Amino acid sequence: MPADSETLPKKYHDAVLNWQQQFLPDLEFLQENWDKHFPKDPCFRLCAYREQGICGHIEVGDEAGKPKYRRACEMSPHQANHLLKAVKAQASTEFGSIQQHRLTLTRAQSEQDQFWVLRMMAEELRHGYQMLSVLLNDDWKSLVGQSGEEMVEEILSMKPGSHVLGAFNIDFDSFVDNIVFCALIDRVGKYQLTMQKVSAYQPMAESMPPMLREEAFHLAAGVIPLRRWMQEAARGEIYATPSAIQRTLNKWLPRGLEMFGDERGGASNIKMGFKDLTNQASLDQYYQEVVKMVRDLNLRYLRERLGEIASDDLDKTLLDLEGGQRSREVEPDEILRVPDKGYFRRRGVFAYQMIGSDGRTYSNVVEYQGHLRDTLPESYLASNDFRHYLELLKKVEVGTITKDEAQQRSPQLSRVGGSCPCSKSVRWITEDSSSSVGQSQ
């Protein structure tokens, strides 16, 4: 379906450009080289898209069949607050992802990998811009007490450590992080956007299809390099070893699972018509998709490692390896494994339970810390994020705090200002009275 495009009023558009100059300074370079790397795709534009012709009636929940809400004032304050949290969280993830990827972008050994991730960052910028458009196209203050201008300033002021979701508060330590993050965390994004296609709030529903089309590329930016790395590793060409990839999978999958919310929740989203799956249902589907992705990576590794081999023999070899048996001179630790759903979790039903990557449970923190040391990237073990997790886990073990209290003490959204040049990005840019939200181009 066709999509309408719109730009924000000048002061907000310029605020985003100011943010981009600090955190995505290579955007112009990407645009200059776009045709070289993406000749079949239209060049990137910083704008918001709204899909035309989508369903105009609420598709799920208590009000199914009624016209979708076009203005926040048509909803109850409870509905508006619930929706607004989701919009702000989505915006936070888009800008937060760029701040993470920029740390290790230059470490890519392949020009193609670097440009693919750079394109992904640019499209995340557009997705954040899209959410700002949703915020600014409506009057939220009468319902939630915060204006669109205040929310834009809040979002553009966020830095790693202050984003809404934990996955976006963790630094990248190598380019392996960039790629595995795309394969796992952007995959969560695909699920979240897909669920919100049915949103009872029309502006949100219209925003999802254009974002989803771009999200497909983001997944490819993760999966395709992983396939190549596994095949190169099978030939002995070492850039990212299966061990390094495995440890990075272990680092990010628990955070991806937590992005679905507590497994026991999500019914209110369906009831109010904002999503069409519960947290548990979407998490389970996501996990099985990761299982299939990892199986594909392992099969590619084995085909490259073993040469000509019948499909049945290949499947049996992988099954033996997954069971811990050496097969055809391949060792079990040469293949990737999907960590257990309860491994290294700090939110949800498995929060602060000492569950190993293989599902084994541990009786004390010392043993579990040793397991985490053996299964997570060494660089991550030295991070503040990991230190904070261990401190809370030790308090849970001795009974100083409960698991629920530990979840509440995990890094939370906080207002950040002052140190970032864009922290006052809305206030110090002069408004152009001729600009207006929703201006068509």
C-alpha positions, 0 to 999 in steps of 0.5 A: 500500500502507498504511504504518506510522508510528513516532516516535523515542525522545524524546531523538532526536525532540527532537534533530531538533526542536532541529535543525529550530528552527535550520534550518527555523524556518518549519515551524509556519508551513507547517503553519498554512497547509497547507490553503491551499496543499495542500488535497488532501494530508494535513498534514505529520507528523514521523515515519518510515513503513514500507511494508507488504506489500513483497517479503520476498525478496532481489530481485537479486544473489548471494543473490537468492531468500533472505529479506531481512535484518531485522537488521544482525547477519544480514549480514557486516561487509563488507555492513553497512559498505557499507549503513551508508555508504549510509544515512548518506549519504542522511541527510546529503543530506536535512539538507544540502538544508534547510541550502542551501534556507534561504539563499535561500527568502525571495527567491522572488517567488511565494508559491506557489513559496516554499510549495512549496519550504518543503514540500519542505524539511519532507519532506526533514526527514522523510526525514532522520528516516526514515534516523535511524530506520533507524540507531536501529532496529538494533544497528550497534556490534558490526559497525561500532564506532559506535552509533546515538546516535553516528551521529545526533549525527554527522549532526545536527552536519553543516554545509555543507562537511562533508556526504558528497556534494559537491552538498550543500556548495555555497551557494545564491546566488539562488532560481534555485538553489532551483528548479534544485536541485529539478529536477536534484538531487532527480531524482538522489534519485528514482533513488537511492530507486528503486534502493534499493526492492529493498534486501536490508535490509528496513528500508531497502526499506520506507522507500523507497516513502513517500519516493519518493511525496514525492520526486515533489512535490520534482521538481514544485517544480523543473520547474513554476516552470522551465516558467513562467519560460521562458514568462515570459521568452518574453513579455519578463517577466524574472524568471529569464532563459534565460541565468541558468537555463542558468548554474545548470543548468551549476552543478548538473548536474555535481554531480548526475552525480557523485552516482551515484558513479564510472561504473565502479562500482556492481557491488558494490551489485547483488552484495550486493542493495542496488541494481538498477542500476550507476552508469553505467546509472543515470547514463545514464538520469538524463542522458537524463531531463534532456535530455527535461526541457530539450527540454520547457522549450525547446519551451514557450519557443518556443510562447510566443515564436512563437505559433501554429505547427505541431508539425513546424515547432516541432521543426525550429525547435528543431533549427536552434537547437540546431545554432547557426542563427538561426530565425524571429527566435529566436537560438540563445542563447535556448534551454537546452542540457544540458551535456556529461557531462564538463563541470566534473567533479571525480569519476568518469571525467571528473574534472579533465578540461578539457571544455567545456559543449559537449564541446570540450576545452581544453589549458590551465587559463587557457583553461578558466577563461575558459570556466567564467567564461562558463558559470557563475553569476557569484556562484558564481565567487566561492565557496570551492567554485569556488576549491578546484576551480581550485586542484586543477585547476592542480595537476593540470595541472602534475603536482603531483598526479594526477587521482585524488589531486585527487578525494581532496582534494575536500571530504570528510565531517568531524566538526563540533561546537561552533559549532552548537547542535545539535552535542551534540543527542543528549547534552544531551537527557534520555532519556525511558525510556517512549519506544522506537524503533518506537512505532506511532501 
